[in-house]
Amino acid sequence: PKRKLIRPTMSSVDIGWDYSDFAMKFAEDRMKLKIRRSPTATVGKPWPLPQEYSTGDKLFKIDLKQFSIDASKVWCEIIEKAIDRYRKILYMAAGQFANDNMEPLGKFGLHGVMEENITRKIEEAMEMKFLTISIDTNCSYIPDISSDESYTLLVKPIGAFIKANEVWGALRGLETFSQLIIHKGGQYYIPETTIYDFPRFPHRGVLIDSSRHYMSKNVIFDVMDGMVMNKMNVFHWHIVDDQSFPYQSQVFPELSAKGAYHPLLIYTFDDIREVIEYGRLRGIRVIPEFDTPGHTFSWGFSHPELLTQCYKSQHPIPGYLGPMDPSKASTYEFLAQFFKEAIQLFPDDFLHLGGDEVPIECWMFQVSQDNAVINIWMGTPRHVGDVTQAGYRALYSSCWYLDHVDYGVHWPKYYKCDPTGPGFRGDENLVLGGEACLWSEFITNNDAVRLLWPRASAVAERLWSNSSARDVNSAGRRLQEHRCRMFRRGLKVGHINGPDYCLIPKDRETNNNSGKSFLRFFPDKPPRLNFKMQQDIWITDAYIWEEEIMPVDFTDKQGGKKYGQLRKEQEAILDDINQTFADDTDYVEEYEDLADRLQRYKEQFMEFDEDNSGDIDIMELKRMMEKLGQAKTHLELKKMIAEVDTTDSGTIHYNEFVGMMLGKKSSVLKLILMFEEKKKEKEKPKGVAPKKSLSDLP
């Protein structure tokens, strides 16, 4: 006989939550069926977990258009630029309340305790109008191993306050403040909060390998943006290795000329200074690694005399060069010049020398220095203890190799790993911290960010938060929110807990991460890739193209109409601005062709302004300069904008653009555009075209 089919209501289903495997579990499941599902995200909970953190029973309403951030008592470029960044971030990063289709099962503990009903708190919310930042000492210029990153954050009825000993603590406090803001019903709120916070370890690093696969600067900036969101403070740049030598030395330019994969795939001094400056403004140290004496095969492309000739049965093996040859005085003379230059370029007190995986078949060599820091990449906390017992400072990274990717949820093992965990017997004061490592043998420019974040977030909390923060259950929900927070702020992050979703505000037309816009294309303007021929090798002129273009549904028949409508609206706004210049008697008297000029400037500006926002940002300027054959570095582009930007917005508004073109003051952008105009005039054919006869044909 057929068994009766039971169709239970949702309220009668007995379902629990298996945090060990991030899946739902059924009470009567003899077959061990698992339905994978991420836990419900928290809302407005910070990551990493502060040392001391408590919230009150009140919410405060924030009108982000009226809300002010006051640091008037602090004269500091780093804080000023941070405030400019966070004005944009506050609404982008806000935690989102959402209806979860698993909410009816909440009483069975499916995702832990659901968010309490905040209707009463919202109804009673008073408006908060300001955040005040104060620093006890003068503004430091660049972070170092002894920088003080502690801060106090108070969110009270009278206002919000960040107090720090140094500017670096103020930066960390600003990040925490941005993570507390929540969004509901079109309004922004922040809970009453008290935080006393400081890092557990001073060195909280991310290692990026740009030798095995070249990493573009935009990817490096994305990595750093993720570090800011996770309060990590050391960018460990493994810049050269056996496979390629992209670092362009000025003393020995032949190293990259012969050692880089391709002449385009290098890091110039300007590139490196740009990365250092990007990190400095965010409280991130940049430590380069020139792996020696092993991993130096690419050095030998231009300087084979540096390397050891390897032998077999007393006979040299042609072309088989091992590590650097310590028996030659010339090796030390070369390295002295090389590292003198590197030390002058990189301002940090530390420079990583690698020292691992030296083939002892060619030679055996060991150096011991009392002031060295030992990076343990193979071993356990017991080995960390051994290093400190020998009197050395130690860094740990053995369990945080994020390039080792397997199926499933892995962050709990990163979260539970601790440099001073089981087996450690030594001096904890000599443990500086650790690093999440992303080696790039099998990772490219296109997937580095999604493989790093948010998996490295687990490492970040271990290195920042109190050692007692070990509850994977509660961390899983906060990490779920943090994944979506990073996504909303522009990082193309990967998964963390399995099947899930992230809400993005409807008004988010652009994604301003790392100063770059994501283009939105429509059927009447399809995306195109341009290619250049460089030394018989086809190289796309945008190997970061996938980072810069949003996918779009080309079956959306309304796309072209929407785009056309947006262009018309923008053109009407620019026409109104043009009219104000056309009505100015000074310009009318000076330029007989004023109307033609204004029309030409409008067309030029709209060509720059790809997203029709009314402003030219740094990435739009970058693409236009490349189109004109005038490629510029990030710093050069920033200077070009600063020459025209009268409001310190970091962009060029149309009235600033026209004022530049009509004004007397010279600027790089104006000179380039004037040069292009003259070039076009020369290219125009003049007079009547000559007649051709059949005899003129080839």
C-alpha positions in Angstrom: 0.0 0.0 0.0 1.1 3.5 -0.7 2.3 5.5 2.2 0.6 8.8 2.9 2.5 11.8 1.8 2.9 14.3 4.6 3.2 17.9 3.6 4.1 19.8 6.8 3.7 23.5 7.2 6.8 25.5 7.6 6.0 26.0 11.3 6.0 22.2 11.9 9.5 21.6 10.4 12.1 20.7 13.0 15.3 22.2 11.5 18.5 23.1 13.2 21.8 24.6 12.1 25.1 22.8 11.8 27.8 25.4 12.2 30.5 22.8 11.8 29.5 22.3 8.2 27.4 25.4 7.4 24.3 23.5 6.5 20.8 22.9 7.7 20.2 19.7 9.7 16.9 17.9 10.0 16.1 16.2 13.3 14.7 13.0 11.7 17.3 12.9 8.9 18.6 9.3 8.9 20.0 9.8 5.4 22.1 12.8 6.5 20.8 15.0 3.8 22.4 18.4 4.0 21.1 21.6 2.5 23.9 24.1 2.4 23.0 27.7 3.3 24.9 30.6 4.8 23.8 31.9 8.2 21.7 35.1 8.3 24.0 38.1 8.3 24.1 40.5 11.2 23.3 44.2 10.6 25.7 46.9 11.7 28.2 44.7 13.5 31.9 45.5 13.0 34.7 43.3 11.7 37.2 42.6 13.1 35.6 42.4 16.6 36.8 45.3 18.8 38.6 44.6 22.0 35.8 46.2 24.1 32.4 46.7 22.4 28.9 47.4 23.8 25.7 48.8 22.3 22.9 50.6 24.1 19.1 50.4 23.5 18.9 53.5 21.3 19.2 54.2 17.6 20.1 57.6 16.1 19.0 58.8 12.7 21.7 60.2 10.3 20.9 62.5 7.4 24.1 61.8 5.4 23.6 65.0 3.4 23.6 67.1 6.6 25.9 65.0 8.7 29.3 66.6 9.4 32.6 65.0 10.2 34.7 67.6 12.2 38.4 67.3 12.5 39.1 71.0 12.7 41.4 70.7 15.7 43.5 68.2 13.8 45.6 69.6 10.9 46.5 66.4 9.1 46.4 65.6 5.3 45.8 61.9 6.1 42.7 62.6 8.1 41.4 65.2 5.6 41.7 62.7 2.7 40.2 59.9 4.8 37.2 62.1 5.7 36.7 62.8 1.9 36.7 59.0 1.3 34.4 58.1 4.1 31.8 60.7 3.1 31.2 58.5 0.1 31.6 55.2 1.9 29.1 55.8 4.7 26.0 55.2 2.5 27.7 52.6 0.4 28.7 50.4 3.4 25.5 50.7 5.4 24.2 47.4 6.7 21.0 46.3 5.0 17.9 44.9 6.7 16.2 42.4 4.4 13.5 39.8 4.4 15.0 36.3 4.6 13.1 33.4 3.2 14.4 31.3 6.2 13.0 33.8 8.7 9.9 31.6 9.4 12.2 28.9 10.7 14.1 31.2 13.0 12.4 29.9 16.1 14.0 26.5 15.5 17.5 28.0 15.7 18.2 27.7 11.9 20.4 30.8 11.8 20.8 31.5 15.5 19.0 34.4 17.1 17.2 36.6 14.5 17.5 40.3 14.6 15.1 41.9 17.1 12.2 44.0 15.9 13.7 47.5 15.7 10.4 49.3 14.9 10.2 50.9 18.3 13.9 52.0 18.2 13.3 53.6 14.8 10.2 55.5 15.9 12.1 56.9 18.9 15.3 57.6 17.0 16.8 61.1 17.5 18.9 62.8 14.8 22.7 62.7 15.1 24.3 65.5 13.3 28.1 65.2 13.7 31.2 63.1 14.3 34.2 64.7 16.0 37.7 63.4 15.6 40.5 64.3 17.9 44.2 63.1 18.1 46.5 63.6 21.0 49.8 63.9 19.1 51.0 65.6 15.9 50.1 64.0 12.7 52.6 61.2 11.8 53.7 61.0 8.1 54.1 57.3 7.5 53.2 54.2 9.6 55.8 51.9 11.1 56.0 48.9 13.4 55.6 51.0 16.5 52.5 53.0 15.3 49.7 53.4 17.8 46.4 52.2 16.2 44.3 52.4 19.3 41.1 54.5 19.4 38.0 55.2 21.4 34.6 55.5 19.6 31.6 56.8 21.4 28.1 57.1 19.8 25.9 59.1 22.2 22.8 61.3 22.0 24.9 64.4 21.9 27.0 63.1 19.0 29.7 60.7 17.9 33.4 61.0 18.9 36.6 59.3 17.8 39.6 59.9 20.0 43.0 58.5 19.2 46.6 58.9 20.3 47.9 58.9 16.7 46.4 59.4 13.3 46.5 55.7 12.6 44.1 55.0 15.4 41.7 57.7 14.0 41.7 55.9 10.6 40.8 52.6 12.3 38.1 54.4 14.2 36.6 55.9 11.1 36.4 52.4 9.5 34.6 51.0 12.5 32.2 54.0 12.6 31.3 53.3 8.9 30.5 49.7 9.7 28.0 50.6 12.5 25.6 52.4 10.1 22.5 50.6 9.1 19.9 51.3 6.4 16.2 50.7 6.6 13.2 52.3 5.0 15.2 54.9 3.1 16.8 56.2 6.3 20.2 55.7 7.9 20.7 54.9 11.5 23.5 54.1 14.0 23.2 52.4 17.4 24.3 53.8 20.7 27.8 52.4 21.0 30.9 52.4 23.2 34.2 50.9 21.8 37.7 50.8 23.2 39.9 49.2 20.6 43.5 48.4 19.7 45.2 45.6 17.7 46.5 42.4 19.4 49.5 42.3 17.0 51.3 45.3 15.3 52.0 43.4 12.1 48.9 42.2 10.2 49.9 41.6 6.7 48.8 40.4 3.3 51.3 38.9 0.9 50.8 39.4 -2.8 53.0 37.7 -5.4 53.3 39.7 -8.6 56.1 37.7 -10.1 54.4 34.4 -11.0 51.5 36.4 -12.4 51.7 40.1 -12.9 49.2 42.0 -10.8 48.0 45.4 -12.0 48.1 48.5 -9.9 44.3 48.5 -9.7 44.3 45.0 -8.2 46.9 46.1 -5.7 44.7 49.1 -4.8 41.7 46.8 -4.4 43.8 44.5 -2.1 44.7 47.6 0.0 41.0 48.7 0.1 40.2 45.3 1.5 43.0 45.7 4.0 41.5 48.9 5.2 38.1 47.3 5.7 39.8 44.6 7.8 42.3 46.8 9.7 45.3 45.1 8.2 48.4 47.2 8.0 51.2 45.6 6.0 51.3 45.0 2.3 54.0 42.4 1.8 54.9 42.8 -1.9 56.7 39.7 -3.3 57.7 41.6 -6.3 60.3 39.3 -8.1 61.0 35.6 -8.3 62.4 32.9 -10.5 59.7 33.4 -13.2 59.9 37.1 -13.8 61.5 40.4 -12.7 59.0 43.2 -13.1 60.7 45.6 -10.7 62.4 48.3 -12.9 65.6 49.2 -11.2 67.1 52.5 -12.3 70.6 51.4 -11.3 70.2 48.0 -13.2 67.4 48.6 -15.7 68.6 45.5 -17.6 67.1 43.3 -14.8 63.5 44.1 -15.9 64.4 44.7 -19.5 65.4 41.0 -19.8 63.7 39.5 -16.8 60.1 40.8 -17.0 57.5 38.8 -18.9 57.0 41.7 -21.2 58.1 45.3 -21.4 54.6 46.5 -20.4 54.4 44.2 -17.4 56.8 46.1 -15.1 56.6 48.4 -12.1 58.4 51.7 -12.6 59.5 53.9 -9.7 56.4 56.1 -10.3 54.2 53.0 -10.0 55.9 51.9 -6.8 55.7 55.4 -5.3 52.0 55.5 -6.2 51.4 52.2 -4.4 53.4 53.4 -1.3 51.4 56.7 -1.2 48.1 54.8 -1.6 49.0 52.7 1.4 50.4 55.6 3.5 47.2 57.5 3.3 45.4 54.4 4.6 47.8 53.5 7.3 49.4 50.6 5.4 53.1 49.9 5.3 54.6 48.5 2.0 57.4 46.0 2.6 59.0 44.7 -0.6 60.5 41.2 -0.9 63.5 40.5 -3.1 63.8 36.8 -2.5 67.5 35.9 -2.2 69.8 33.9 -2.5 67.4 31.4 -4.0 64.4 32.1 -6.3 66.7 34.3 -8.4 66.6 32.6 -11.8 65.1 35.7 -13.5 68.1 37.8 -12.3 70.3 35.5 -14.4 68.6 36.6 -17.7 70.7 39.8 -17.5 73.3 38.9 -14.9 74.2 35.2 -15.1 77.5 35.9 -13.3 75.5 36.4 -10.1 74.3 32.8 -10.0 76.0 29.6 -9.1 76.9 27.1 -11.9 75.4 23.7 -10.9 77.3 20.5 -11.6 76.6 16.8 -12.0 79.4 14.3 -11.7 82.0 17.0 -11.6 80.7 18.5 -14.9 78.8 21.8 -15.3 75.2 21.5 -16.5 74.8 24.1 -19.3 72.2 26.7 -18.5 71.5 25.3 -15.0 72.2 28.1 -12.7 71.4 27.8 -9.0 71.2 30.4 -6.3 73.4 33.4 -6.0 77.1 32.7 -5.9 78.5 33.7 -2.4 82.1 32.9 -3.4 82.4 36.0 -5.7 83.1 39.5 -4.3 81.2 40.9 -7.3 78.0 39.3 -6.0 78.1 41.4 -2.8 79.1 44.6 -4.7 76.1 44.1 -7.0 73.7 43.5 -4.2 75.0 46.4 -2.2 74.2 48.8 -5.0 70.8 47.1 -5.7 69.6 47.2 -2.1 70.9 50.7 -1.5 68.5 51.8 -4.3 65.6 49.7 -3.0 66.0 51.0 0.6 65.9 54.6 -0.7 62.7 53.9 -2.7 60.8 52.0 0.0 60.5 54.0 3.2 59.7 51.2 5.6 62.3 50.1 8.1 62.0 46.5 6.9 62.9 44.8 3.6 62.1 41.1 3.2 65.0 39.0 1.9 63.1 35.7 1.4 65.9 33.2 2.2 63.7 30.2 1.6 64.0 27.1 -0.6 67.7 27.5 -1.4 68.9 24.4 -3.4 71.7 23.1 -1.1 72.9 20.9 -3.9 74.6 24.0 -5.3 75.8 25.5 -2.0 74.9 25.9 1.6 74.9 29.3 3.3 73.3 30.8 6.4 73.3 34.3 7.9 72.3 35.2 11.4 71.5 38.8 12.5 70.3 39.8 15.9 67.9 42.4 14.5 66.3 40.0 12.0 62.6 39.1 12.0 61.9 35.5 11.2 58.9 34.7 9.0 57.7 31.2 9.7 55.9 29.8 6.7 56.4 26.1 7.4 55.8 25.0 11.0 53.5 25.4 13.9 53.1 27.7 16.9 55.8 25.5 18.6 58.3 26.7 16.0 57.2 30.3 16.6 58.0 29.7 20.3 61.4 28.3 19.4 62.3 31.4 17.3 61.3 33.7 20.2 63.3 31.6 22.7 66.3 32.2 20.5 65.7 35.9 20.9 64.3 36.7 17.5 61.1 38.5 16.6 58.7 36.3 14.6 55.9 36.4 12.1 53.6 33.5 11.3 51.9 32.5 8.1 52.0 28.7 7.9 48.3 28.1 8.2 47.2 31.1 6.2 48.1 30.2 2.6 45.0 31.3 0.9 46.1 30.2 -2.6 45.5 26.6 -1.4 41.8 26.4 -2.5 39.6 23.4 -1.9 35.8 22.8 -2.0 33.8 23.9 0.9 34.0 26.4 3.8 37.5 27.0 5.0 37.6 30.2 6.9 37.0 28.6 10.3 40.4 26.9 10.1 42.0 30.3 9.4 40.0 31.8 12.2 41.1 29.2 14.8 44.8 29.3 13.8 46.8 31.4 16.2 50.5 32.3 16.2 50.6 31.6 20.0 48.2 28.7 19.9 48.7 25.1 21.1 52.4 24.2 21.4 53.7 27.7 21.7 56.3 28.1 24.5 58.2 31.3 24.1 58.0 35.1 24.5 54.7 36.4 23.2 56.1 40.0 23.2 58.4 38.9 20.3 55.5 37.7 18.2 54.8 40.6 15.8 51.8 39.0 14.1 51.3 37.2 10.8 50.3 37.4 7.2 47.7 36.0 4.9 49.6 34.8 1.8 48.3 34.7 -1.8 51.0 33.1 -3.9 50.2 33.4 -7.6 51.5 30.3 -9.3 47.9 29.4 -10.2 46.2 32.8 -9.4 45.9 35.6 -11.9 45.2 39.3 -11.9 41.6 38.5 -12.6 40.9 36.3 -9.6 43.3 37.5 -6.9 40.8 39.8 -5.1 37.9 37.2 -4.9 40.3 34.5 -3.6 41.8 36.9 -1.0 38.6 38.5 0.3 36.7 37.7 2.5 38.8 34.6 3.4 41.6 36.8 4.6 39.1 38.6 6.9 39.3 35.5 9.2 43.1 36.1 9.5 42.4 39.8 10.1 40.2 39.2 13.1 42.6 36.7 14.6 45.4 39.2 14.4 43.4 42.3 15.6 40.9 41.0 18.1 41.3 39.6 21.6 42.6 36.0 21.7 39.3 35.0 23.4 37.3 35.8 20.2 37.0 32.2 19.0 33.2 31.7 18.6 32.8 30.5 15.0 29.0 30.6 15.3 28.7 34.3 16.0 31.7 35.2 13.8 30.0 33.4 10.9 27.1 35.8 11.0 29.3 38.9 11.3 31.5 37.6 8.5 28.5 37.1 6.3 27.6 40.8 6.8 31.2 41.8 6.2 31.3 40.0 2.8 28.3 42.0 1.6 29.8 45.2 3.1 33.0 44.7 1.1 30.9 43.9 -2.0 28.8 47.1 -1.6 32.0 49.1 -1.3 33.2 47.8 -4.7 35.4 44.7 -4.1 34.6 41.7 -6.3 34.8 39.4 -3.3 34.3 35.6 -3.4 32.0 33.3 -1.3 32.6 32.6 2.3 29.8 30.5 3.8 28.1 28.9 0.8 24.8 29.8 -0.8 23.9 33.4 0.0 23.0 36.8 -1.4 23.9 40.5 -1.0 21.7 43.5 -1.3 22.9 46.5 -3.3 21.1 49.9 -3.1 19.1 50.6 -6.2 20.7 54.0 -6.7 24.1 52.6 -7.1 24.9 53.3 -10.7 28.6 53.3 -10.3 31.1 51.5 -8.2 33.8 53.9 -7.1 36.2 51.4 -5.6 39.9 52.4 -6.0 38.8 55.5 -7.8 37.6 53.6 -10.9 34.2 53.6 -12.5 32.4 50.6 -13.7 31.0 51.3 -17.2 27.4 50.5 -17.8 27.0 49.6 -21.5 23.8 49.4 -23.5 22.8 47.8 -26.8 23.6 50.9 -28.9 27.1 51.1 -27.3 28.5 47.6 -27.0 31.8 47.0 -25.1 34.9 46.7 -27.1 38.4 45.5 -26.4 41.2 47.2 -28.1 44.5 45.4 -28.8 48.0 46.6 -29.5 50.8 44.9 -31.3 53.8 45.0 -29.1 57.0 43.3 -30.3 55.1 40.6 -32.2 53.0 39.7 -29.1 49.3 40.5 -28.9 48.7 42.3 -25.6 45.3 43.7 -24.7 45.6 47.4 -23.7 43.3 46.6 -20.8 44.4 43.3 -19.1 42.3 44.6 -16.2 39.3 44.9 -18.5 37.2 42.5 -16.4 37.7 44.6 -13.3 36.5 47.7 -15.1 33.3 46.7 -16.9 30.1 45.6 -15.3 28.2 42.7 -17.0 25.0 43.9 -18.6 22.0 42.0 -20.0 22.0 42.9 -23.7 18.5 41.3 -24.0 17.1 44.3 -22.0 15.4 46.2 -24.8 15.0 49.2 -22.6 18.8 49.6 -22.1 19.4 51.8 -25.1 16.4 54.0 -24.5 17.5 54.5 -20.9 21.0 55.4 -21.9 19.7 57.8 -24.6 17.4 59.5 -22.1 20.3 59.8 -19.6 22.5 61.4 -22.2 19.8 63.9 -23.1 19.2 64.9 -19.5 22.9 65.3 -19.0 23.3 67.4 -22.2 20.5 69.7 -21.0 22.3 70.3 -17.7 25.5 71.1 -19.6 23.6 73.5 -21.9 22.4 75.4 -18.9 25.9 75.7 -17.6 27.1 76.9 -21.0 24.4 79.6 -21.0 25.9 81.1 -17.8 29.3 81.4 -19.6 27.5 82.7 -22.8 25.9 85.5 -20.7 29.2 86.6 -19.2 30.2 89.8 -20.9 33.9 89.3 -20.2 33.9 86.1 -22.2 31.7 87.5 -24.9 34.1 90.4 -25.5 37.2 88.1 -25.4 35.9 85.3 -27.7 34.1 86.0 -30.9 33.5 82.3 -31.4 32.3 81.8 -27.8 29.2 79.8 -28.8 31.2 77.4 -31.0 33.8 77.0 -28.2 31.2 76.1 -25.6 29.6 73.6 -28.0 33.0 72.0 -28.6 33.8 71.9 -24.9 30.5 70.2 -24.1 31.1 67.5 -26.7 34.7 67.0 -25.3 33.4 66.8 -21.7 30.6 64.3 -22.6 33.2 62.1 -24.3 35.2 62.1 -21.1 32.2 61.7 -18.8 31.4 58.1 -19.6 28.8 57.5 -16.9 27.0 60.9 -17.5 27.5 61.9 -13.8 28.5 65.5 -14.6 32.0 64.9 -13.2 35.2 63.4 -14.7 36.8 61.0 -12.3 40.4 59.7 -12.3 39.6 56.5 -14.2 37.6 58.4 -16.9 40.5 60.8 -17.3 42.9 57.8 -17.5 41.0 56.2 -20.3 40.7 59.4 -22.2 44.4 60.1 -21.9 45.2 56.6 -23.2 42.8 57.1 -26.1 44.7 60.3 -27.0 48.0 58.4 -26.8 48.9 60.4 -23.6 49.0 57.6 -21.0 49.6 59.0 -17.5 50.5 57.4 -14.1 48.0 57.6 -11.2 50.0 60.4 -9.6 50.1 62.4 -12.8 46.4 62.0 -13.3 45.8 63.2 -9.7 47.9 66.2 -10.3 46.0 67.0 -13.6 42.7 66.9 -11.7 44.1 69.0 -8.8 45.0 71.7 -11.2 41.4 72.1 -12.3 39.4 70.9 -9.2 38.4 74.0 -7.3 36.3 72.2 -4.7 38.8 69.4 -3.7 36.2 66.8 -4.8 38.8 64.7 -6.6 36.9 65.1 -9.8 36.4 67.7 -12.6 33.0 69.3 -12.8 31.8 70.7 -16.1 31.9 74.4 -14.9 35.5 73.8 -13.8 36.3 72.2 -17.2 34.9 75.2 -19.1 36.5 77.6 -16.8 39.8 75.9 -17.4 39.4 76.1 -21.2 38.3 79.7 -21.3 40.6 80.9 -18.5 44.2 82.3 -18.7 45.7 79.8 -16.3 47.6 77.0 -17.9 47.2 73.3 -17.0 48.4 70.0 -18.3 44.9 68.9 -19.4 44.3 72.2 -21.2 47.6 71.9 -23.1 46.8 68.4 -24.2 43.3 69.2 -25.4 44.6 72.3 -27.2 47.3 70.3 -28.9 44.7 67.7 -30.0 42.6 70.4 -31.5 45.5 71.9 -33.5 46.4 68.4 -34.7 42.9 67.8 -35.9 42.9 71.1 -37.8 46.1 70.1 -39.6 44.6 66.7 -40.5 41.5 68.3 -42.1 41.8 68.3 -46.0 41.6 71.8 -47.5 40.3 72.9 -50.9 38.6 70.8 -53.6 39.7 67.2 -53.7 41.9 66.5 -56.8 40.3 64.6 -59.6 41.4 61.0 -60.1 41.8 59.2 -63.4 41.9 55.5 -64.2 45.6 55.8 -64.6 46.0 56.7 -60.9 44.7 53.3 -59.8 47.3 50.8 -58.7 
